[in-house]
Amino acid sequence: MNHEAKMSRSKKSSFQMDEKDEAILHCLEQTPKILLKNIPNALVASGGPAIPYTTVQKRVKKLTARRIIDRHVSINWVEAGYLVRYRVGVLIDPTALRDSAITGDKYDSQPKLANYIMRDLAQGVRFKNRLVVDDVYILLGGSVDLAIDFYARDDKTATQFIIDALRNLPGIRDTVSAKLAYSTKHSWLSKNGDE
């Protein structure tokens, strides 16, 4: 192996993302078609850090060079350090979901609950920069009402999200979860079930 290849390899392994990188990735995940020039305002509006446009440009270029962002809209969460992927089925109690006594962020329908899980619960203080909800699906005619696909930094974070956060939401009767190991689109998501 030549000297340049060794240097490139050592730089790649020492790369560490910071809060600004994480904020930009989460913004792109939530709004994949956002223009780069609109990211600074979107970050501030969502309570994130104030990042100048020129910094956003440089960071996106760096994240693209590191293959964390593919084509500016597809984020490789495994390369970004979110090493495990789960799918959770959620059984909803419709009466409890429509209960007007739910306090805090109100959701009284499946779409509002799905949005709450993706945008508020997963990005709250407890799970910010530890977990990314890829999508929440409303299922018709299945054994569960919602399906949630998410990446987490580790199994402990995933378990805390499922047991402590999801199962304690008003309107959720039960959950069933599975750690995903293989995808034809993404190849191996979790090698040997623990990497």
JORA-V843063 format. One record per pair of residues at least 24 apart in sequence whose C-alpha atoms are under 10 Angstrom apart, sorted by the first residue. I is the first residue (numbers start at 1). J is the second residue. D is the distance in Angstrom with one decimal. If there is no record, write none. Layout:
BEGIN
I/J/D  I/J/D
END
This chain:
BEGIN
12/66/7.4  15/66/8.6  15/80/10.0  16/80/9.0  16/81/9.6  17/59/9.9  17/63/8.9  17/80/7.8  17/81/9.2  18/129/9.9  19/48/9.2  19/49/8.1  19/129/8.3  20/48/8.7  20/49/6.9  20/50/8.8  20/51/7.3  20/55/9.1  20/56/8.5  20/59/8.2  21/56/8.6  21/59/6.6  21/60/8.1  21/62/9.4  21/63/7.8  21/80/9.7  22/48/9.9  22/80/8.8  22/128/9.2  22/129/6.7  23/47/10.0  23/48/6.6  23/49/7.3  23/50/9.8  23/51/9.3  23/128/9.5  23/129/8.4  24/48/9.2  24/49/9.5  24/51/9.1  24/56/7.4  24/59/8.1  24/60/7.7  24/63/9.7  25/59/9.8  25/60/8.6  25/63/8.9  25/68/8.9  25/69/8.0  25/72/9.6  25/73/9.3  25/74/9.7  25/75/7.3  25/76/9.8  25/77/9.2  25/80/9.1  25/129/9.9  25/132/10.0  26/75/9.3  26/123/8.8  26/128/9.4  26/129/8.6  26/132/7.9  26/133/9.9  28/60/10.0  28/69/9.2  28/72/7.8  28/73/6.4  28/74/8.3  28/75/8.1  29/72/9.9  29/73/7.3  29/74/7.8  29/75/7.1  29/77/10.0  29/132/8.6  29/133/9.1  29/134/7.8  29/135/9.8  30/73/9.9  30/118/8.8  30/119/7.9  30/132/9.8  30/133/9.3  30/134/8.8  30/135/9.6  31/73/8.6  32/72/7.8  32/73/5.0  32/74/7.7  32/75/9.4  33/72/8.6  33/73/6.9  34/72/9.5  34/73/8.8  35/72/9.7  36/60/8.5  36/72/9.2  46/119/9.9  76/186/9.0  77/131/9.7  77/132/8.3  77/134/9.6  77/150/9.9  77/151/7.1  77/152/8.8  77/153/9.2  77/189/9.9  78/151/8.0  78/152/9.0  78/153/8.5  78/186/9.8  78/189/7.6  78/190/9.1  80/153/9.1  81/129/9.8  81/130/9.0  81/131/10.0  81/151/9.4  81/152/8.4  81/153/6.0  81/154/9.0  82/129/9.1  82/130/7.4  82/131/7.1  82/132/8.0  82/150/9.4  82/151/5.7  82/152/4.9  82/153/4.0  82/154/7.1  82/189/10.0  83/131/9.9  83/151/7.0  83/152/6.3  83/153/5.3  83/154/6.2  83/155/8.7  83/189/7.5  83/190/6.9  83/191/9.5  83/194/9.0  83/195/6.9  84/131/9.6  84/150/8.4  84/151/5.6  84/152/5.4  84/153/6.4  84/154/6.0  84/155/6.7  84/157/9.7  84/158/8.1  84/179/7.4  84/180/7.7  84/181/8.5  84/189/6.7  84/190/5.8  84/191/9.2  84/193/8.5  84/194/8.1  84/195/7.6  85/131/9.6  85/132/9.5  85/133/9.6  85/134/9.4  85/149/7.3  85/150/5.6  85/151/4.4  85/152/6.4  85/153/8.9  85/154/9.0  85/155/8.9  85/158/8.4  85/178/8.7  85/179/6.0  85/180/5.5  85/181/7.7  85/182/9.6  85/189/6.6  85/190/7.2  86/133/9.5  86/134/9.9  86/148/7.9  86/149/5.8  86/150/5.5  86/151/6.5  86/152/8.1  86/155/9.2  86/158/7.6  86/159/9.7  86/162/9.7  86/177/7.0  86/178/5.7  86/179/4.4  86/180/5.3  86/181/8.8  86/189/9.6  86/190/9.8  87/133/9.9  87/134/9.8  87/135/9.8  87/136/9.6  87/147/6.7  87/148/5.5  87/149/4.5  87/150/6.6  87/151/9.1  87/176/8.5  87/177/5.7  87/178/5.5  87/179/6.5  87/180/6.8  88/136/9.3  88/144/9.4  88/146/8.0  88/147/5.5  88/148/5.0  88/149/6.6  88/150/8.4  88/162/7.8  88/166/9.6  88/175/6.6  88/176/5.7  88/177/4.2  88/178/6.5  88/179/8.7  89/136/9.8  89/137/9.4  89/138/10.0  89/139/9.4  89/142/9.8  89/143/8.5  89/144/5.7  89/145/7.2  89/146/5.7  89/147/4.5  89/148/6.5  89/149/9.1  89/174/8.4  89/175/5.5  89/176/5.1  89/177/6.1  89/178/8.7  90/137/10.0  90/138/9.5  90/139/9.7  90/143/9.1  90/144/5.5  90/145/5.8  90/146/5.0  90/147/6.2  90/148/7.8  90/162/9.9  90/166/8.6  90/167/8.7  90/172/6.9  90/173/7.6  90/174/6.0  90/175/4.6  90/176/6.7  90/177/8.7  91/142/9.9  91/143/7.8  91/144/4.8  91/145/5.3  91/146/6.9  91/147/9.2  91/167/9.9  91/171/8.8  91/172/6.1  91/173/5.5  91/174/5.2  91/175/6.1  91/176/8.4  92/144/7.7  92/145/6.2  92/146/7.9  92/170/9.2  92/171/5.7  92/172/4.6  92/173/5.2  92/174/7.2  92/175/9.0  93/145/9.5  93/170/8.6  93/171/5.1  93/172/5.8  93/173/5.4  93/174/8.7  94/171/6.6  94/172/8.6  94/173/9.1  95/171/7.4  96/170/6.5  96/171/4.6  96/172/7.9  96/173/8.8  97/169/9.4  97/170/6.5  97/171/4.0  97/172/7.5  97/173/9.7  98/170/9.5  98/171/7.7  99/170/8.7  99/171/8.2  101/170/9.6  102/169/9.4  102/170/6.8  102/171/8.9  103/170/9.2  106/170/10.0  107/170/9.3  107/171/9.2  108/170/9.9  108/171/8.6  109/171/9.4  110/137/9.6  110/138/7.1  110/139/9.9  110/145/8.3  110/146/8.0  110/171/9.5  111/136/9.2  111/137/9.0  111/138/7.5  111/146/9.6  113/138/9.9  113/146/9.4  113/169/9.4  113/170/9.7  113/171/8.7  113/172/9.5  114/138/7.6  114/146/7.7  114/147/9.2  114/148/8.6  117/148/8.7  117/165/9.4  117/166/8.0  117/169/9.4  118/148/8.6  118/149/9.8  118/150/9.3  121/161/8.9  121/165/7.7  121/166/8.4  121/169/9.7  122/150/9.2  122/161/8.0  122/165/9.0  122/166/9.7  126/157/9.6  126/160/9.7  126/161/9.1  126/165/9.5  127/152/9.0  127/153/10.0  127/157/7.7  127/158/9.5  127/160/9.2  127/161/7.7  127/165/9.7  129/153/8.4  130/154/8.1  130/157/6.9  130/158/8.9  131/157/7.3  131/158/7.5  131/161/8.5  144/174/9.0  144/175/8.3  144/176/8.6  145/172/9.7  145/175/9.9  146/172/9.9  146/175/9.4  147/175/9.5  147/176/9.5  147/177/9.3  148/177/9.2  149/177/9.8  149/178/9.8  149/179/9.8  149/180/9.3  150/179/9.8  150/180/9.8  151/179/9.9  151/180/9.8  151/189/9.6  154/194/8.9  154/195/8.9  155/179/8.9  155/193/9.9  155/194/8.2  155/195/9.8
END
